[in-house]
């Protein structure tokens, strides 16, 4: 089934009034001390990411789809993907509309415990924009055009367009527009820990209801949609945190031994003359809401300010990006409805589509380890 807009937003808190930026006093002096968050381009790091699926609900024939690192860029390189298990058929396949690559496994109805282990090896490094440098090769115009289009959950007309124009009023350059929208999302949205998974990215419903709370797939989707609505190419990048942050922010890293719930999407914008630029307003909002025991509501707070500055143009290389696609159909799936994104393991059998946001009932685990180079 295709996604509906308003129903799923009702799962989120309706406390829109909490979005107003306010300073919350009372943080310990040690917490209030300004931290560093300054990712700089450095050497490559190599990681192995292992996903193991053992299907718990065995009803009829089973299919599994697992994301792989399908991004090659100046911040990420895929080395290889290898797999094992008891599937009848298994291998890499591409989704027809966007060409995104994934691992696809099928199991006969007689298989009592469908099992797959996927190990992906990749290299990643910090990303930081040099605002004074000129981009090398210009991006393919077809890629830029694709990243200016609406998606099912990111329409670019109506309230989305209206909000984007109001937020960028007076901005004359694309950089000014992007900075205004980045600040607008941080000032008007908030991290909602009760949101399931990473959220859905239903930005029209969020804007129509005024309920701008959510997680990364909601908050960065608002940013991406608003950018596209004023003519700036932008895209979500769906991925997974791998290891702790080198800058000491507990909310900006993952536990490599157990990456359950470590999925995280980021964002990029394309600026003429500069190229694709890293962005992540959702992680600024995560630090504000969850880095300390108290909810920090002032982005100028010394714990938040370095992150707000740093995530406008840089990323830390403790994360892997799977892909950048929206509105995809899983190859071979009996359910021909579109998925908003591919960031989690997916599966289905005679009982229907598995709950990707529930690794304990789906029965999958993800872990990572850094390899010496």
C-alpha positions as CSV (number, residue, x, y, z in Angstrom):
1,X,0.0,0.0,0.0
2,X,1.1,3.5,-0.6
3,X,1.8,5.7,2.4
4,X,-1.0,7.9,3.7
5,X,-0.1,11.3,5.0
6,X,-2.0,12.3,8.1
7,X,-2.5,9.0,9.9
8,X,1.1,8.2,10.7
9,X,1.8,11.6,12.0
10,X,-0.7,11.0,14.8
11,X,1.8,8.6,16.3
12,X,4.0,11.5,17.2
13,X,3.6,13.9,20.1
14,X,1.3,16.8,19.4
15,X,3.3,19.2,21.6
16,X,4.0,21.7,18.9
17,X,4.3,24.4,21.4
18,X,7.5,22.9,22.7
19,X,9.3,23.9,19.4
20,X,9.8,27.5,20.5
21,X,13.5,28.0,21.2
22,X,14.0,28.6,25.0
23,X,17.1,28.3,27.1
24,X,16.9,25.6,29.8
25,X,19.2,26.5,32.8
26,X,20.5,24.1,35.3
27,X,23.0,22.1,33.3
28,X,26.1,21.1,35.2
29,X,29.1,23.4,34.6
30,X,31.1,20.5,33.1
31,X,28.3,19.9,30.6
32,X,28.0,23.5,29.7
33,X,31.6,23.9,28.8
34,X,31.9,24.4,25.1
35,X,33.0,21.3,23.2
36,X,34.7,20.9,19.8
37,X,33.0,19.5,16.7
38,X,35.2,20.2,13.8
39,X,35.4,17.2,11.3
40,X,38.3,17.7,9.0
41,X,39.2,15.7,5.9
42,X,41.8,13.1,6.9
43,X,42.8,9.5,6.2
44,X,40.4,6.8,5.2
45,X,39.0,4.3,7.8
46,X,38.0,0.8,6.8
47,X,35.0,-0.9,8.4
48,X,33.2,-4.3,8.2
49,X,29.5,-4.1,8.7
50,X,27.7,-7.4,9.4
51,X,23.9,-7.9,9.3
52,X,22.5,-11.2,10.3
53,X,18.8,-12.1,9.8
54,X,17.1,-15.1,11.4
55,X,13.4,-14.8,10.5
56,X,11.2,-15.4,13.5
57,X,7.8,-15.5,11.8
58,X,8.1,-18.4,9.3
59,X,4.9,-18.5,7.2
60,X,5.2,-19.6,3.6
61,X,7.9,-18.5,1.2
62,X,10.2,-15.7,2.5
63,X,12.0,-12.9,0.8
64,X,14.7,-10.5,2.3
65,X,16.2,-7.3,1.1
66,X,19.2,-5.8,2.8
67,X,20.8,-2.4,2.0
68,X,24.4,-2.3,1.0
69,X,26.8,0.7,0.7
70,X,25.7,1.8,-2.8
71,X,27.5,5.2,-2.7
72,X,30.9,5.9,-4.2
73,X,32.2,9.5,-3.5
74,X,35.0,11.5,-2.1
75,X,33.9,10.4,1.4
76,X,33.0,6.8,0.9
77,X,34.2,3.8,-1.1
78,X,32.7,0.3,-1.2
79,X,35.2,-2.5,-1.1
80,X,33.1,-5.7,-1.2
81,X,30.0,-7.5,-0.1
82,X,29.8,-11.2,0.8
83,X,27.1,-13.3,2.2
84,X,26.2,-16.7,3.6
85,X,23.0,-18.5,4.8
86,X,20.5,-21.0,3.6
87,X,18.6,-19.1,0.9
88,X,17.4,-20.8,-2.2
89,X,18.5,-17.8,-4.3
90,X,20.6,-14.9,-3.1
91,X,22.6,-12.1,-4.8
92,X,22.9,-8.4,-5.5
93,X,20.1,-6.9,-7.5
94,X,19.1,-3.4,-8.6
95,X,15.7,-1.8,-8.2
96,X,14.3,-0.9,-11.6
97,X,13.3,2.7,-11.2
98,X,16.4,4.2,-9.5
99,X,19.0,1.4,-10.0
100,X,19.8,1.2,-6.2
101,X,21.6,-2.0,-5.4
102,X,20.7,-4.3,-2.5
103,X,21.1,-7.9,-1.4
104,X,18.0,-10.0,-2.3
105,X,17.4,-13.5,-0.9
106,X,14.5,-15.9,-1.3
107,X,13.5,-19.0,0.7
108,X,11.1,-21.8,0.0
109,X,8.1,-22.3,2.2
110,X,9.7,-25.5,3.4
111,X,12.6,-23.6,5.0
112,X,12.0,-23.8,8.8
113,X,14.5,-20.9,9.7
114,X,15.4,-18.5,6.8
115,X,18.9,-17.2,7.7
116,X,21.3,-14.7,5.9
117,X,24.5,-13.0,7.0
118,X,25.7,-10.1,4.9
119,X,29.2,-8.5,5.5
120,X,30.0,-5.3,3.7
121,X,33.5,-3.8,3.7
122,X,33.8,-0.1,3.0
123,X,36.1,2.9,3.5
124,X,34.9,6.2,4.8
125,X,36.4,9.5,6.0
126,X,35.4,12.8,7.4
127,X,33.8,15.3,5.1
128,X,34.3,19.1,5.2
129,X,33.6,21.8,2.6
130,X,36.1,24.4,1.6
131,X,34.0,27.4,0.9
132,X,36.8,29.1,-0.9
133,X,37.5,26.3,-3.3
134,X,35.8,25.7,-6.7
135,X,34.3,22.4,-7.5
136,X,36.1,20.2,-9.9
137,X,33.8,18.4,-12.4
138,X,30.2,19.7,-12.5
139,X,27.4,17.3,-11.6
140,X,25.4,15.6,-14.3
141,X,22.4,17.9,-15.1
142,X,20.1,14.8,-14.9
143,X,21.2,14.1,-11.4
144,X,20.5,17.7,-10.4
145,X,17.1,17.6,-12.1
146,X,16.2,14.4,-10.2
147,X,17.1,16.1,-6.9
148,X,14.7,19.0,-7.6
149,X,11.6,16.7,-8.0
150,X,8.8,16.0,-5.5
151,X,8.4,12.6,-4.0
152,X,5.3,11.0,-2.6
153,X,6.1,12.3,0.9
154,X,8.0,15.4,-0.2
155,X,5.6,17.5,-2.4
156,X,7.1,20.8,-3.4
157,X,3.9,22.9,-3.8
158,X,1.3,24.2,-1.3
159,X,2.4,24.6,2.2
160,X,5.9,23.3,1.5
161,X,6.5,25.9,-1.1
162,X,4.9,28.6,1.0
163,X,7.0,27.7,4.0
164,X,10.2,27.6,2.0
165,X,9.5,31.1,0.4
166,X,8.8,32.6,3.8
167,X,11.9,31.1,5.4
168,X,14.2,32.3,2.6
169,X,12.7,35.8,2.2
170,X,15.5,38.2,1.5
171,X,18.0,35.5,0.6
172,X,19.6,36.1,-2.8
173,X,22.0,33.3,-3.3
174,X,21.6,29.5,-2.9
175,X,24.1,29.5,0.0
176,X,21.9,32.1,1.8
177,X,18.8,30.1,1.1
178,X,20.3,26.9,2.4
179,X,21.6,28.6,5.5
180,X,18.2,30.2,6.2
181,X,16.4,26.8,5.8
182,X,18.9,25.0,8.0
183,X,18.4,27.6,10.7
184,X,14.6,27.5,10.2
185,X,14.4,23.7,10.7
186,X,16.5,23.9,13.9
187,X,14.4,26.8,15.2
188,X,11.0,25.3,14.4
189,X,11.4,21.5,14.6
190,X,12.4,19.2,17.4
191,X,13.6,15.7,18.0
192,X,10.8,13.4,19.2
193,X,12.3,10.3,20.9
194,X,8.9,8.5,20.8
195,X,8.8,8.4,17.0
196,X,9.2,4.9,15.8
197,X,12.4,4.1,13.9
198,X,13.7,7.1,12.0
199,X,10.3,8.5,11.2
200,X,8.6,8.5,7.8
201,X,9.5,11.9,6.2
202,X,5.9,12.9,5.6
203,X,6.7,16.6,5.4
204,X,3.3,17.9,4.2
205,X,1.5,16.4,7.1
206,X,4.0,17.8,9.5
207,X,3.7,21.3,8.1
208,X,-0.1,21.1,7.9
209,X,-0.5,20.0,11.5
210,X,2.3,22.1,12.9
211,X,3.6,19.0,14.5
212,X,7.3,19.3,13.5
213,X,8.6,16.7,15.9
214,X,10.2,13.6,14.6
215,X,13.5,11.8,13.9
216,X,16.1,12.1,11.2
217,X,14.0,10.8,8.3
218,X,11.4,13.5,9.3
219,X,13.6,16.4,10.1
220,X,16.1,16.1,7.3
221,X,13.3,15.4,4.9
222,X,11.7,18.8,5.8
223,X,15.1,20.4,5.1
224,X,15.5,18.6,1.8
225,X,12.0,19.4,0.7
226,X,12.2,23.1,1.5
227,X,15.5,23.3,-0.4
228,X,14.0,21.7,-3.4
229,X,11.0,23.9,-3.2
230,X,13.2,27.0,-3.7
231,X,15.2,25.5,-6.5
232,X,18.3,24.1,-4.6
233,X,19.0,20.5,-5.5
234,X,19.0,18.4,-2.3
235,X,18.8,14.8,-1.2
236,X,18.5,12.6,1.9
237,X,21.4,10.1,2.4
238,X,20.2,7.0,4.2
239,X,22.7,5.1,6.3
240,X,24.0,3.7,9.6
241,X,26.1,5.0,12.5
242,X,29.1,2.7,13.0
243,X,31.3,3.8,15.9
244,X,31.4,6.5,18.6
245,X,32.1,10.1,17.7
246,X,35.7,11.3,18.0
247,X,34.4,14.5,19.5
248,X,32.8,13.0,22.6
249,X,29.1,13.5,21.6
250,X,27.4,10.3,22.7
251,X,24.4,11.0,20.4
252,X,26.5,11.3,17.3
253,X,27.9,7.8,17.3
254,X,27.0,4.1,17.5
255,X,28.0,1.1,19.6
256,X,29.7,-1.1,17.0
257,X,28.9,-4.3,19.0
258,X,25.2,-3.6,18.7
259,X,23.9,-1.2,16.1
260,X,20.2,-1.9,16.7
261,X,18.5,1.5,16.2
262,X,21.7,3.1,14.8
263,X,20.1,3.9,11.4
264,X,20.6,7.6,10.5
265,X,19.9,9.6,7.4
266,X,21.8,12.8,6.6
267,X,21.3,15.4,3.9
268,X,23.2,17.0,1.1
269,X,22.6,20.2,-1.0
270,X,24.2,21.0,-4.3
271,X,25.7,24.5,-4.6
272,X,26.9,25.7,-8.0
273,X,30.7,26.1,-7.9
274,X,31.1,24.2,-4.7
275,X,29.4,20.8,-5.4
276,X,27.5,18.5,-3.0
277,X,27.7,19.9,0.5
278,X,27.1,17.9,3.7
279,X,24.3,18.9,6.0
280,X,22.5,17.4,9.0
281,X,20.1,19.7,10.9
282,X,18.5,16.5,12.4
283,X,21.6,15.7,14.4
284,X,21.7,19.3,15.7
285,X,18.2,18.7,17.1
286,X,19.2,15.3,18.5
287,X,22.0,16.9,20.5
288,X,19.7,19.5,21.7
289,X,17.1,17.0,22.9
290,X,19.2,14.0,24.0
291,X,22.8,14.8,24.6
292,X,22.2,15.9,28.2
293,X,19.6,15.0,30.8
294,X,17.8,18.3,30.1
295,X,16.4,19.4,26.8
296,X,18.5,22.2,25.5
297,X,16.3,24.6,23.6
298,X,18.8,27.3,22.7
299,X,21.0,26.4,19.6
300,X,23.5,29.0,20.8
301,X,24.2,26.8,23.9
302,X,27.9,25.9,24.2
303,X,27.1,22.2,23.8
304,X,25.0,22.7,20.7
305,X,26.7,25.6,18.9
306,X,29.8,23.7,17.7
307,X,27.5,21.0,16.2
308,X,25.2,23.5,14.6
309,X,28.2,25.2,13.0
310,X,30.0,21.9,12.1
311,X,27.0,20.1,10.5
312,X,26.5,23.0,8.0
313,X,29.2,21.7,5.6
314,X,30.8,18.7,7.3
315,X,30.2,15.2,8.5
316,X,32.1,12.8,10.7
317,X,33.3,9.6,9.0
318,X,31.9,7.3,11.7
319,X,28.9,6.5,9.5
320,X,28.1,4.6,6.3
321,X,25.7,5.8,3.6
322,X,23.6,3.1,1.9
323,X,21.8,5.2,-0.8
324,X,19.9,8.3,-1.6
325,X,16.6,7.0,-3.1
326,X,13.0,7.6,-2.4
327,X,9.8,5.9,-3.6
328,X,11.3,2.5,-4.5
329,X,9.6,-0.8,-5.1
330,X,11.4,-3.9,-3.7
331,X,12.4,-6.2,-6.6
332,X,10.2,-9.4,-6.6
333,X,8.0,-8.2,-3.7
334,X,4.4,-9.3,-3.6
335,X,3.6,-5.8,-2.2
336,X,4.0,-3.5,-5.2
337,X,3.5,-0.3,-3.1
338,X,6.4,2.1,-2.9
339,X,8.8,2.4,0.1
340,X,9.8,5.9,1.1
341,X,13.4,4.8,1.6
342,X,15.7,1.7,2.0
343,X,17.6,2.2,5.3
344,X,16.7,-1.0,7.2
345,X,16.7,-4.7,6.5
346,X,13.3,-5.6,4.8
347,X,11.4,-8.8,4.5
348,X,8.1,-10.4,3.8
349,X,6.3,-13.8,3.7
350,X,2.8,-15.1,3.6
351,X,2.0,-13.0,6.7
352,X,2.9,-9.8,4.8
353,X,5.7,-7.2,5.1
354,X,7.9,-7.5,8.2
355,X,8.2,-4.5,10.6
356,X,11.6,-3.1,9.7
357,X,11.7,-0.8,12.7
358,X,11.4,-3.8,15.1
359,X,14.7,-5.8,15.0
360,X,13.7,-7.9,17.9
361,X,10.5,-9.3,16.3
362,X,12.0,-9.3,12.8
363,X,15.1,-10.9,14.3
364,X,18.0,-9.1,12.8
365,X,21.3,-7.8,14.3
366,X,23.8,-5.4,12.9
367,X,27.4,-4.9,14.1
368,X,30.6,-3.2,12.8
369,X,34.3,-3.4,13.4
370,X,37.1,-1.2,12.2
371,X,39.9,-2.9,10.3
372,X,43.5,-1.8,10.5
373,X,44.9,-0.4,7.2
